[in-house]
Amino acid sequence: MTHLMLLSDTAYTSGEVLPALDLLNHRVTILPLSTDSSVLNRDAGVVILIDARDALVLARNTAQLLKSSGLTAPLLMVLTEGGMAAVSSQWLVDDIILDTAGPAELEARLRLASAHSLPEEPDDSIIRSGEVTIDEASYTARLAGAPLNLTYKEFELLKFLAQHPGRVFTRAQLLSEVWGYDYYGGTRTVDVHIRRLRSKLGPDHEHMISTVRNVGYSFNAPRSSSKDDI
């Protein structure tokens, strides 16, 4: 069920403005056209309907004012057949609907408006740290938008460090996390891969991976002013 806020300049019922509303199961709140955007944005998932049948200019001005003052909820305008000829993109409405629209059309328009107002779900496969973007799904990494040509282990090492910015890991910890417990190589392998990663990050970004003497390595998204060599 969608929460509809109907803005009207006259004390109409929702069914008088849009008869199809009486045939649908939606919660309708009727408010004056002077209502500000802070009130209308209070409820998540709300859809705004502006009654423009009798006050076309006032309805247009209200729509423009609401959108320019920060309204994020979808805004639909209810019009007569004659009023539709006057509407343009400058009115800033998301959709228009005839006051004679049937319940099926109205329901479809409300469903689409509600879907467009939902925030996009974050992509859990994307890791961002500073200018580094890592896509776990495609095993790709980018630095300031440019692709990094990494081997599988270089990618895994960068990904693990970027997931824990600012945290210092010993060589043994990195070996265990990235190469696994069944890897029998020495910790020098970590140093070699760190050196390769820094080389691929380039001189302007190699400081993202810093050396903590006698401890290990850490990933720092902002560029630091100094660097310890391996």
N, C-alpha and C positions, 0 to 999 in steps of 0.2 A: 504494500500500500504506500503510495506516494503522498507526501505532505505538500499540498498546493496552497500557495498564498495568492489570493485573488485581489488585485488592486482595482478599485472602482471609484469613480467620482460620485456615484449615486448609491443609495442604500438598496441595492438589488440583492436578491438571493443568488446563490451560485447557479441554480437551475434557470433563473431568468436571464443570466448572462450567457450561459452555455448549457442548454438543456441536456446535453449528453452527460454532463457531470452527475446528474441525478441517477443515472443508470450505472455508474461506476463506483467501485468501493475505494474511494480516496478521501483522506481527511482534508477538508477545505477550511482555510481561515480567510475571512474577508477583511481587508484593510483599506484605508483611504489611499488615494494616489500619492499623497504627500509623504508616505512612509519612507524613512531613509534606509540606506543599504545595510547599516549596522544591525538593524532589526531583522532584515530579510536574510542576512547571512548567518544568523544565530543557529539555525538548525541545519545539520548535515543532510544532504539529499533532498532539500526542498526545491520545488520548481515554482517559479513566479509566473503568474498570468496577469496581464494588464488588459483591462476592459477598455477598448478604444472605440466602441460602437458609437457613443454619443459625444465623446470629447477627444477627437482625433489629435488635435494639436497638443492638448494637455498630456495625452498618453505618450505622444512622441517625445515631448520635453522630459517627461518623467523617465522614460526608458533611457534617454541619453544621459540624464543626470545620474541615474542609478549606476549605469555601466562606467561612467567616467569617475564616479566616487568610490569604485572598488567592489561592485557587486560581482561575485563569482558564481552565484546560482544561475542556472539556465533561465532565460527570460523569453516567454512566449507572449504574443499579442493576439487578443481576440478581436476580430474585425468583421464588419459587414462586407458584402460583395463590393459595394462602392468604395469602401475605405481601402481595399487591397491595392487599388491603382496608385495610391499615394505613397506607399511604403517603399523605402530605398535602404541601401546598406548603411546610410548615415543615421538611421534610426537606432542602430546598434542592438536590434533584437536578434535572438538566436533562431526563432521560428515564428511563423504566423499561422493562425487557424481561423477558419470561418466560424461564425457563431452558429451556423446550421450544421456543422460537422457532426457526423454520427459517432456513437460510442467506440466503434472499432478504430476509426481514424484517430480520434482523440487519444485513445489508449496507446496506439502505436506511437504517436508523437510524444506523449508523456514518457513512454518507456525509453525512447531514443534520447530524449533530453536528460532523463535521470542517469542513463548509462554514461553519457558524455560528461556529466558533472562529477563522476566518481574519480578519486585520485588514482593515478597509475600505481600499480603495485611495483615495489622496487625489485629489480632483477638481482636475485641472490647470487647469480653466477658472475656478476661484475664486481671487481674489487678496485676501488679508487683510493689512491694515497698521493696527495700532491698532484704532480703532473703525470703520474703513472696510472694507467688504466689496464687492468688485467681481466681477461675474459676466460674464466675456467672452462666454459662450455666448448669454446673453439681453440683453446690453448694458444691464445694470442695475447701479446702485450704491446702497449703503445706508450710512447713518451711524448707528451705535448702533441698528441695526435699522430705522430709518426710511428710506424710499426718497428718493433725491435725483432731482429733476427736471432732468436734464442734456441739453443738446444733444449731437449726435454728437461734435463737436470737444471740448466740455467733458469728455465721457466719456473720449475718447482721451487728453486731456491729464492728467486725474486718474489714469487707469490707468497711463500711462507714469511719472508721478512716484511713484505708490505702489509700482511695481515696483522702484524704486531709492531707498528711503528713506535720507535723510541725504546723498545725493549732490547736488552743486550742478551745475545745467545753465545754460549761457548761453541767452539768448533765441534766438540763432542755432541752437543745438543743438536746442532744443525745437521751433523752427520746422521744422527739417529732419526730426526724428523723428516729429512729430505731423502736420504739414501736407504733408511730402514735399519732395523736391528740386525738383519742378516748380512749387512755389508761389512766386509772384513778389511777394507782399505784403510789407510791412515788418514788422520785429520788434515794432512797436507792437501788432500783432494778438495777440501772446503776452500782453502786459500787459493788454489788454482781457479776454481769456479768463481770466487769473489773477484779475482783479478780480471777474469773474462767478462763478468757482468759490468764491472766498472768501465772497461774498455768500450763495451757496447752502449753504455749510457752516455759516454762521451765526456770530454773535459768540463763541459758546463754543468753536468749532472752526476758525475761520478761520486761527488761528496754525499749523495743520498745514502750510500752505504759507507758507514764510518767504522773505523777500527777502534776498539777500546783496548788499550794495551794490557797485556797479561790476562785478558778476559775473552774477548771474541769480537762479534760484529753486531751492529744495529742498523736499522733502516730509519732514515730521517727524511721526511718529505721536503721540508725547506732546505735550501742549499746552505751549508755551513761555511764559515769563513776559513777554516783550516782543515787539514787532512793528515792523518797518520798513514804512512806507508805500511804495507804488509811486511 
